[in-house]
Amino acid sequence: MTDINKVIDEMPDEVYQRLLSGVELGKWEDGTVLTPEQRASTQQVVMLYQARRLQQTDHFTINSQGQVNELSKSELKKQFKGESIAEFKEQEL
Protein backbone atom coordinates (compact mmCIF):
# COMPACT_ATOMS: atom_id res chain seq x y z
CA MET A 1 0.00 0.00 0.00
CA THR A 2 1.30 3.47 -0.94
CA ASP A 3 1.77 5.98 1.86
CA ILE A 4 -0.11 9.13 0.82
CA ASN A 5 2.21 11.31 2.90
CA LYS A 6 5.22 10.04 0.94
CA VAL A 7 3.39 10.66 -2.34
CA ILE A 8 2.56 14.24 -1.29
CA ASP A 9 6.10 14.91 -0.04
CA GLU A 10 7.64 13.71 -3.31
CA MET A 11 5.05 15.19 -5.68
CA PRO A 12 6.54 17.68 -8.17
CA ASP A 13 4.88 21.09 -8.32
CA GLU A 14 3.95 20.45 -11.97
CA VAL A 15 1.86 17.42 -10.97
CA TYR A 16 0.12 19.44 -8.24
CA GLN A 17 -0.70 22.18 -10.77
CA ARG A 18 -2.22 19.62 -13.16
CA LEU A 19 -4.29 18.07 -10.38
CA LEU A 20 -5.44 21.52 -9.23
CA SER A 21 -6.43 22.42 -12.79
CA GLY A 22 -8.34 19.14 -13.12
CA VAL A 23 -10.30 19.84 -9.95
CA GLU A 24 -11.03 23.45 -10.91
CA LEU A 25 -12.08 22.70 -14.49
CA GLY A 26 -13.57 19.25 -13.97
CA LYS A 27 -11.44 17.82 -16.79
CA TRP A 28 -7.86 16.89 -17.57
CA GLU A 29 -5.61 18.78 -20.00
CA ASP A 30 -6.60 16.44 -22.83
CA GLY A 31 -10.29 17.27 -22.30
CA THR A 32 -11.26 14.03 -20.54
CA VAL A 33 -13.97 14.81 -18.00
CA LEU A 34 -13.34 13.65 -14.43
CA THR A 35 -15.93 11.36 -12.90
CA PRO A 36 -17.40 12.57 -9.60
CA GLU A 37 -15.24 9.98 -7.79
CA GLN A 38 -12.07 11.12 -9.59
CA ARG A 39 -12.83 14.75 -8.84
CA ALA A 40 -13.43 14.03 -5.14
CA SER A 41 -10.23 12.00 -4.71
CA THR A 42 -8.18 14.50 -6.73
CA GLN A 43 -9.54 17.33 -4.59
CA GLN A 44 -8.45 15.46 -1.46
CA VAL A 45 -4.91 15.10 -2.85
CA VAL A 46 -4.83 18.81 -3.75
CA MET A 47 -5.96 19.75 -0.23
CA LEU A 48 -3.35 17.47 1.35
CA TYR A 49 -0.65 18.98 -0.85
CA GLN A 50 -1.74 22.50 0.11
CA ALA A 51 -1.76 21.63 3.80
CA ARG A 52 1.63 19.90 3.79
CA ARG A 53 3.65 21.78 1.18
CA LEU A 54 2.26 25.30 0.77
CA GLN A 55 2.13 28.11 3.27
CA GLN A 56 -1.44 29.09 2.49
CA THR A 57 -2.81 32.30 3.90
CA ASP A 58 -5.40 33.04 1.21
CA HIS A 59 -9.11 33.02 1.91
CA PHE A 60 -10.65 29.52 1.85
CA THR A 61 -7.41 27.58 1.48
CA ILE A 62 -6.10 24.79 3.66
CA ASN A 63 -3.39 25.81 6.12
CA SER A 64 -0.59 23.64 7.51
CA GLN A 65 -2.80 22.57 10.44
CA GLY A 66 -5.38 21.21 7.97
CA GLN A 67 -7.89 23.97 8.76
CA VAL A 68 -9.65 26.21 6.25
CA ASN A 69 -8.39 29.81 6.29
CA GLU A 70 -11.39 32.11 6.56
CA LEU A 71 -10.53 35.78 6.40
CA SER A 72 -12.96 38.48 7.46
CA LYS A 73 -14.15 41.08 4.98
CA SER A 74 -11.86 43.70 6.55
CA GLU A 75 -8.86 41.34 6.33
CA LEU A 76 -9.59 40.70 2.65
CA LYS A 77 -9.91 44.44 1.97
CA LYS A 78 -6.58 45.03 3.71
CA GLN A 79 -4.94 42.25 1.67
CA PHE A 80 -6.07 43.76 -1.65
CA LYS A 81 -5.80 47.44 -0.72
CA GLY A 82 -4.35 49.50 -3.52
CA GLU A 83 -4.51 46.70 -6.09
CA SER A 84 -6.46 47.36 -9.23
CA ILE A 85 -8.79 44.55 -10.25
CA ALA A 86 -9.63 45.95 -13.69
CA GLU A 87 -8.94 49.02 -15.75
CA PHE A 88 -11.30 50.59 -18.22
CA LYS A 89 -10.23 52.53 -21.28
CA GLU A 90 -12.17 55.56 -22.40
CA GLN A 91 -13.89 55.08 -25.72
CA GLU A 92 -13.19 57.49 -28.51
CA LEU A 93 -16.26 59.06 -30.06
N, CA, C and O atoms as a GROMACS GRO file, in nm:
protein
  372
    1MET      N    1   0.083  -0.118   0.000
    1MET     CA    2   0.000   0.000   0.000
    1MET      C    3   0.088   0.125   0.000
    1MET      O    4   0.187   0.132   0.073
    2THR      N    5   0.053   0.223  -0.082
    2THR     CA    6   0.130   0.346  -0.094
    2THR      C    7   0.095   0.441   0.021
    2THR      O    8  -0.022   0.460   0.055
    3ASP      N    9   0.198   0.500   0.080
    3ASP     CA   10   0.177   0.598   0.186
    3ASP      C   11   0.150   0.734   0.122
    3ASP      O   12   0.236   0.790   0.054
    4ILE      N   13   0.029   0.787   0.144
    4ILE     CA   14  -0.011   0.913   0.082
    4ILE      C   15   0.080   1.028   0.124
    4ILE      O   16   0.104   1.119   0.045
    5ASN      N   17   0.130   1.024   0.246
    5ASN     CA   18   0.221   1.131   0.290
    5ASN      C   19   0.350   1.132   0.208
    5ASN      O   20   0.402   1.238   0.175
    6LYS      N   21   0.401   1.013   0.176
    6LYS     CA   22   0.522   1.004   0.094
    6LYS      C   23   0.493   1.055  -0.047
    6LYS      O   24   0.575   1.126  -0.107
    7VAL      N   25   0.377   1.019  -0.099
    7VAL     CA   26   0.338   1.066  -0.233
    7VAL      C   27   0.332   1.218  -0.236
    7VAL      O   28   0.385   1.281  -0.328
    8ILE      N   29   0.268   1.278  -0.136
    8ILE     CA   30   0.256   1.424  -0.129
    8ILE      C   31   0.393   1.488  -0.115
    8ILE      O   32   0.422   1.587  -0.182
    9ASP      N   33   0.477   1.434  -0.027
    9ASP     CA   34   0.610   1.491  -0.004
    9ASP      C   35   0.698   1.487  -0.128
    9ASP      O   36   0.782   1.575  -0.146
   10GLU      N   37   0.680   1.387  -0.213
   10GLU     CA   38   0.764   1.371  -0.331
   10GLU      C   39   0.699   1.423  -0.459
   10GLU      O   40   0.760   1.417  -0.566
   11MET      N   41   0.578   1.474  -0.450
   11MET     CA   42   0.505   1.519  -0.568
   11MET      C   43   0.567   1.646  -0.625
   11MET      O   44   0.582   1.745  -0.552
   12PRO      N   45   0.602   1.645  -0.753
   12PRO     CA   46   0.654   1.768  -0.817
   12PRO      C   47   0.544   1.874  -0.826
   12PRO      O   48   0.426   1.840  -0.836
   13ASP      N   49   0.583   1.999  -0.823
   13ASP     CA   50   0.488   2.109  -0.832
   13ASP      C   51   0.404   2.100  -0.960
   13ASP      O   52   0.286   2.132  -0.960
   14GLU      N   53   0.466   2.057  -1.068
   14GLU     CA   54   0.395   2.045  -1.197
   14GLU      C   55   0.276   1.949  -1.186
   14GLU      O   56   0.170   1.975  -1.242
   15VAL      N   57   0.294   1.839  -1.115
   15VAL     CA   58   0.186   1.742  -1.097
   15VAL      C   59   0.075   1.805  -1.014
   15VAL      O   60  -0.043   1.791  -1.046
   16TYR      N   61   0.112   1.875  -0.906
   16TYR     CA   62   0.012   1.944  -0.824
   16TYR      C   63  -0.068   2.042  -0.909
   16TYR      O   64  -0.190   2.045  -0.899
   17GLN      N   65  -0.001   2.120  -0.993
   17GLN     CA   66  -0.070   2.218  -1.077
   17GLN      C   67  -0.169   2.151  -1.172
   17GLN      O   68  -0.278   2.202  -1.196
   18ARG      N   69  -0.131   2.036  -1.227
   18ARG     CA   70  -0.222   1.962  -1.316
   18ARG      C   71  -0.342   1.908  -1.241
   18ARG      O   72  -0.454   1.911  -1.291
   19LEU      N   73  -0.319   1.857  -1.120
   19LEU     CA   74  -0.429   1.807  -1.038
   19LEU      C   75  -0.523   1.922  -0.999
   19LEU      O   76  -0.645   1.908  -1.006
   20LEU      N   77  -0.465   2.035  -0.960
   20LEU     CA   78  -0.544   2.152  -0.923
   20LEU      C   79  -0.630   2.198  -1.041
   20LEU      O   80  -0.748   2.228  -1.025
   21SER      N   81  -0.570   2.203  -1.159
   21SER     CA   82  -0.643   2.242  -1.279
   21SER      C   83  -0.757   2.144  -1.307
   21SER      O   84  -0.867   2.186  -1.343
   22GLY      N   85  -0.731   2.015  -1.291
   22GLY     CA   86  -0.834   1.914  -1.312
   22GLY      C   87  -0.952   1.933  -1.218
   22GLY      O   88  -1.068   1.921  -1.259
   23VAL      N   89  -0.924   1.961  -1.093
   23VAL     CA   90  -1.030   1.984  -0.995
   23VAL      C   91  -1.108   2.110  -1.029
   23VAL      O   92  -1.232   2.111  -1.025
   24GLU      N   93  -1.037   2.217  -1.063
   24GLU     CA   94  -1.103   2.345  -1.091
   24GLU      C   95  -1.189   2.339  -1.216
   24GLU      O   96  -1.300   2.392  -1.219
   25LEU      N   97  -1.137   2.274  -1.321
   25LEU     CA   98  -1.208   2.270  -1.449
   25LEU      C   99  -1.301   2.150  -1.464
   25LEU      O  100  -1.393   2.151  -1.546
   26GLY      N  101  -1.276   2.046  -1.385
   26GLY     CA  102  -1.357   1.925  -1.397
   26GLY      C  103  -1.314   1.836  -1.512
   26GLY      O  104  -1.385   1.743  -1.550
   27LYS      N  105  -1.196   1.865  -1.569
   27LYS     CA  106  -1.144   1.782  -1.679
   27LYS      C  107  -0.993   1.792  -1.681
   27LYS      O  108  -0.934   1.887  -1.630
   28TRP      N  109  -0.931   1.692  -1.743
   28TRP     CA  110  -0.786   1.690  -1.757
   28TRP      C  111  -0.744   1.775  -1.875
   28TRP      O  112  -0.829   1.821  -1.952
   29GLU      N  113  -0.614   1.795  -1.890
   29GLU     CA  114  -0.561   1.878  -2.000
   29GLU      C  115  -0.604   1.830  -2.137
   29GLU      O  116  -0.622   1.910  -2.229
   30ASP      N  117  -0.621   1.698  -2.153
   30ASP     CA  118  -0.660   1.644  -2.283
   30ASP      C  119  -0.810   1.652  -2.308
   30ASP      O  120  -0.858   1.607  -2.412
   31GLY      N  121  -0.886   1.709  -2.213
   31GLY     CA  122  -1.029   1.727  -2.230
   31GLY      C  123  -1.115   1.618  -2.167
   31GLY      O  124  -1.237   1.629  -2.165
   32THR      N  125  -1.051   1.512  -2.117
   32THR     CA  126  -1.126   1.403  -2.054
   32THR      C  127  -1.191   1.453  -1.926
   32THR      O  128  -1.124   1.508  -1.838
   33VAL      N  129  -1.322   1.435  -1.917
   33VAL     CA  130  -1.397   1.481  -1.800
   33VAL      C  131  -1.373   1.387  -1.682
   33VAL      O  132  -1.374   1.265  -1.698
   34LEU      N  133  -1.352   1.445  -1.564
   34LEU     CA  134  -1.334   1.365  -1.443
   34LEU      C  135  -1.470   1.312  -1.396
   34LEU      O  136  -1.570   1.384  -1.402
   35THR      N  137  -1.472   1.190  -1.351
   35THR     CA  138  -1.593   1.136  -1.290
   35THR      C  139  -1.607   1.203  -1.152
   35THR      O  140  -1.510   1.257  -1.100
   36PRO      N  141  -1.725   1.199  -1.095
   36PRO     CA  142  -1.740   1.257  -0.960
   36PRO      C  143  -1.643   1.195  -0.859
   36PRO      O  144  -1.592   1.265  -0.772
   37GLU      N  145  -1.617   1.065  -0.871
   37GLU     CA  146  -1.524   0.998  -0.779
   37GLU      C  147  -1.381   1.047  -0.802
   37GLU      O  148  -1.308   1.072  -0.705
   38GLN      N  149  -1.341   1.062  -0.928
   38GLN     CA  150  -1.207   1.112  -0.959
   38GLN      C  151  -1.189   1.255  -0.909
   38GLN      O  152  -1.085   1.290  -0.853
   39ARG      N  153  -1.292   1.336  -0.928
   39ARG     CA  154  -1.283   1.475  -0.884
   39ARG      C  155  -1.270   1.484  -0.732
   39ARG      O  156  -1.193   1.564  -0.680
   40ALA      N  157  -1.348   1.402  -0.661
   40ALA     CA  158  -1.343   1.403  -0.514
   40ALA      C  159  -1.207   1.358  -0.463
   40ALA      O  160  -1.150   1.421  -0.374
   41SER      N  161  -1.153   1.250  -0.519
   41SER     CA  162  -1.023   1.200  -0.471
   41SER      C  163  -0.910   1.294  -0.511
   41SER      O  164  -0.816   1.313  -0.435
   42THR      N  165  -0.919   1.354  -0.629
   42THR     CA  166  -0.818   1.450  -0.673
   42THR      C  167  -0.822   1.574  -0.584
   42THR      O  168  -0.717   1.630  -0.551
   43GLN      N  169  -0.941   1.617  -0.547
   43GLN     CA  170  -0.954   1.733  -0.459
   43GLN      C  171  -0.892   1.704  -0.323
   43GLN      O  172  -0.830   1.792  -0.263
   44GLN      N  173  -0.906   1.583  -0.274
   44GLN     CA  174  -0.845   1.546  -0.146
   44GLN      C  175  -0.692   1.553  -0.155
   44GLN      O  176  -0.627   1.601  -0.063
   45VAL      N  177  -0.636   1.504  -0.266
   45VAL     CA  178  -0.491   1.510  -0.285
   45VAL      C  179  -0.444   1.654  -0.292
   45VAL      O  180  -0.342   1.690  -0.233
   46VAL      N  181  -0.518   1.739  -0.364
   46VAL     CA  182  -0.483   1.881  -0.375
   46VAL      C  183  -0.485   1.946  -0.236
   46VAL      O  184  -0.394   2.022  -0.203
   47MET      N  185  -0.586   1.917  -0.157
   47MET     CA  186  -0.596   1.975  -0.023
   47MET      C  187  -0.483   1.926   0.067
   47MET      O  188  -0.428   2.004   0.146
   48LEU      N  189  -0.447   1.799   0.056
   48LEU     CA  190  -0.335   1.747   0.135
   48LEU      C  191  -0.204   1.814   0.094
   48LEU      O  192  -0.123   1.850   0.180
   49TYR      N  193  -0.185   1.831  -0.036
   49TYR     CA  194  -0.065   1.898  -0.085
   49TYR      C  195  -0.059   2.040  -0.030
   49TYR      O  196   0.046   2.084   0.018
   50GLN      N  197  -0.171   2.113  -0.038
   50GLN     CA  198  -0.174   2.250   0.010
   50GLN      C  199  -0.143   2.256   0.159
   50GLN      O  200  -0.069   2.344   0.204
   51ALA      N  201  -0.197   2.163   0.235
   51ALA     CA  202  -0.176   2.163   0.380
   51ALA      C  203  -0.032   2.129   0.416
   51ALA      O  204   0.023   2.187   0.510
   52ARG      N  205   0.028   2.036   0.344
   52ARG     CA  206   0.163   1.990   0.379
   52ARG      C  207   0.275   2.071   0.314
   52ARG      O  208   0.381   2.089   0.375
   53ARG      N  209   0.254   2.120   0.193
   53ARG     CA  210   0.365   2.178   0.118
   53ARG      C  211   0.358   2.329   0.097
   53ARG      O  212   0.461   2.392   0.074
   54LEU      N  213   0.240   2.388   0.104
   54LEU     CA  214   0.226   2.530   0.077
   54LEU      C  215   0.197   2.606   0.205
   54LEU      O  216   0.130   2.554   0.295
   55GLN      N  217   0.245   2.724   0.213
   55GLN     CA  218   0.213   2.811   0.327
   55GLN      C  219   0.095   2.898   0.285
   55GLN      O  220   0.113   3.013   0.244
   56GLN      N  221  -0.024   2.842   0.295
   56GLN     CA  222  -0.144   2.909   0.249
   56GLN      C  223  -0.195   3.008   0.351
   56GLN      O  224  -0.214   2.976   0.469
   57THR      N  225  -0.217   3.129   0.305
   57THR     CA  226  -0.281   3.230   0.390
   57THR      C  227  -0.399   3.294   0.318
   57THR      O  228  -0.464   3.383   0.373
   58ASP      N  229  -0.428   3.249   0.197
   58ASP     CA  230  -0.540   3.304   0.121
   58ASP      C  231  -0.672   3.258   0.179
   58ASP      O  232  -0.680   3.159   0.252
   59HIS      N  233  -0.776   3.332   0.146
   59HIS     CA  234  -0.911   3.302   0.191
   59HIS      C  235  -0.957   3.167   0.136
   59HIS      O  236  -0.941   3.140   0.017
   60PHE      N  237  -1.013   3.084   0.220
   60PHE     CA  238  -1.065   2.952   0.185
   60PHE      C  239  -0.960   2.861   0.122
   60PHE      O  240  -0.986   2.796   0.021
   61THR      N  241  -0.843   2.856   0.183
   61THR     CA  242  -0.741   2.758   0.148
   61THR      C  243  -0.714   2.675   0.272
   61THR      O  244  -0.757   2.710   0.382
   62ILE      N  245  -0.642   2.567   0.255
   62ILE     CA  246  -0.610   2.479   0.366
   62ILE      C  247  -0.474   2.517   0.422
   62ILE      O  248  -0.376   2.521   0.347
   63ASN      N  249  -0.467   2.544   0.552
   63ASN     CA  250  -0.339   2.581   0.612
   63ASN      C  251  -0.263   2.457   0.658
   63ASN      O  252  -0.312   2.345   0.643
   64SER      N  253  -0.145   2.477   0.714
   64SER     CA  254  -0.059   2.364   0.751
   64SER      C  255  -0.116   2.282   0.866
   64SER      O  256  -0.070   2.170   0.890
   65GLN      N  257  -0.214   2.334   0.938
   65GLN     CA  258  -0.280   2.257   1.044
   65GLN      C  259  -0.401   2.181   0.990
   65GLN      O  260  -0.471   2.114   1.066
   66GLY      N  261  -0.426   2.191   0.859
   66GLY     CA  262  -0.538   2.121   0.797
   66GLY      C  263  -0.671   2.193   0.813
   66GLY      O  264  -0.776   2.136   0.786
   67GLN      N  265  -0.668   2.318   0.857
   67GLN     CA  266  -0.789   2.397   0.876
   67GLN      C  267  -0.809   2.491   0.758
   67GLN      O  268  -0.713   2.530   0.692
   68VAL      N  269  -0.934   2.527   0.731
   68VAL     CA  270  -0.965   2.621   0.625
   68VAL      C  271  -0.938   2.762   0.676
   68VAL      O  272  -0.984   2.801   0.783
   69ASN      N  273  -0.862   2.840   0.597
   69ASN     CA  274  -0.839   2.981   0.629
   69ASN      C  275  -0.964   3.059   0.590
   69ASN      O  276  -1.005   3.056   0.474
   70GLU      N  277  -1.023   3.127   0.684
   70GLU     CA  278  -1.139   3.211   0.656
   70GLU      C  279  -1.105   3.352   0.703
   70GLU      O  280  -1.096   3.378   0.822
   71LEU      N  281  -1.086   3.441   0.607
   71LEU     CA  282  -1.053   3.578   0.640
   71LEU      C  283  -1.180   3.662   0.647
   71LEU      O  284  -1.275   3.638   0.573
   72SER      N  285  -1.181   3.758   0.736
   72SER     CA  286  -1.296   3.848   0.746
   72SER      C  287  -1.294   3.944   0.627
   72SER      O  288  -1.194   3.954   0.556
   73LYS      N  289  -1.405   4.012   0.608
   73LYS     CA  290  -1.415   4.108   0.498
   73LYS      C  291  -1.309   4.218   0.512
   73LYS      O  292  -1.248   4.259   0.413
   74SER      N  293  -1.286   4.265   0.634
   74SER     CA  294  -1.186   4.370   0.655
   74SER      C  295  -1.045   4.318   0.626
   74SER      O  296  -0.962   4.392   0.574
   75GLU      N  297  -1.017   4.192   0.662
   75GLU     CA  298  -0.886   4.134   0.633
   75GLU      C  299  -0.865   4.120   0.483
   75GLU      O  300  -0.756   4.144   0.433
   76LEU      N  301  -0.969   4.081   0.411
   76LEU     CA  302  -0.959   4.070   0.265
   76LEU      C  303  -0.937   4.207   0.202
   76LEU      O  304  -0.856   4.221   0.110
   77LYS      N  305  -1.009   4.308   0.250
   77LYS     CA  306  -0.991   4.444   0.197
   77LYS      C  307  -0.848   4.492   0.219
   77LYS      O  308  -0.787   4.552   0.130
   78LYS      N  309  -0.794   4.464   0.338
   78LYS     CA  310  -0.658   4.503   0.371
   78LYS      C  311  -0.558   4.432   0.279
   78LYS      O  312  -0.460   4.493   0.234
   79GLN      N  313  -0.584   4.304   0.251
   79GLN     CA  314  -0.494   4.226   0.167
   79GLN      C  315  -0.489   4.280   0.024
   79GLN      O  316  -0.383   4.277  -0.039
   80PHE      N  317  -0.601   4.330  -0.027
   80PHE     CA  318  -0.607   4.376  -0.165
   80PHE      C  319  -0.606   4.528  -0.178
   80PHE      O  320  -0.630   4.581  -0.287
   81LYS      N  321  -0.580   4.599  -0.070
   81LYS     CA  322  -0.580   4.744  -0.072
   81LYS      C  323  -0.478   4.797  -0.172
   81LYS      O  324  -0.362   4.756  -0.173
   82GLY      N  325  -0.524   4.887  -0.256
   82GLY     CA  326  -0.436   4.950  -0.352
   82GLY      C  327  -0.414   4.871  -0.481
   82GLY      O  328  -0.350   4.920  -0.574
   83GLU      N  329  -0.466   4.749  -0.487
   83GLU     CA  330  -0.451   4.670  -0.609
   83GLU      C  331  -0.570   4.693  -0.700
   83GLU      O  332  -0.685   4.689  -0.657
   84SER      N  333  -0.541   4.716  -0.824
   84SER     CA  334  -0.646   4.736  -0.923
   84SER      C  335  -0.694   4.600  -0.974
   84SER      O  336  -0.613   4.516  -1.014
   85ILE      N  337  -0.823   4.580  -0.974
   85ILE     CA  338  -0.879   4.455  -1.025
   85ILE      C  339  -0.896   4.462  -1.176
   85ILE      O  340  -0.870   4.365  -1.247
   86ALA      N  341  -0.941   4.578  -1.225
   86ALA     CA  342  -0.963   4.595  -1.369
   86ALA      C  343  -0.944   4.742  -1.404
   86ALA      O  344  -0.961   4.830  -1.320
   87GLU      N  345  -0.908   4.766  -1.526
   87GLU     CA  346  -0.894   4.902  -1.575
   87GLU      C  347  -0.982   4.918  -1.698
   87GLU      O  348  -0.992   4.827  -1.781
   88PHE      N  349  -1.044   5.031  -1.709
   88PHE     CA  350  -1.130   5.059  -1.822
   88PHE      C  351  -1.068   5.169  -1.906
   88PHE      O  352  -1.016   5.268  -1.853
   89LYS      N  353  -1.074   5.151  -2.037
   89LYS     CA  354  -1.023   5.253  -2.128
   89LYS      C  355  -1.140   5.337  -2.175
   89LYS      O  356  -1.250   5.287  -2.198
   90GLU      N  357  -1.114   5.467  -2.190
   90GLU     CA  358  -1.217   5.556  -2.240
   90GLU      C  359  -1.236   5.529  -2.389
   90GLU      O  360  -1.139   5.509  -2.463
   91GLN      N  361  -1.360   5.529  -2.431
   91GLN     CA  362  -1.389   5.508  -2.572
   91GLN      C  363  -1.379   5.639  -2.647
   91GLN      O  364  -1.420   5.744  -2.598
   92GLU      N  365  -1.324   5.631  -2.766
   92GLU     CA  366  -1.319   5.749  -2.851
   92GLU      C  367  -1.451   5.761  -2.925
   92GLU      O  368  -1.507   5.661  -2.970
   93LEU      N  369  -1.499   5.884  -2.936
   93LEU     CA  370  -1.626   5.906  -3.006
   93LEU      C  371  -1.606   5.932  -3.150
   93LEU      O  372  -1.702   5.952  -3.223
   0.00000   0.00000   0.00000
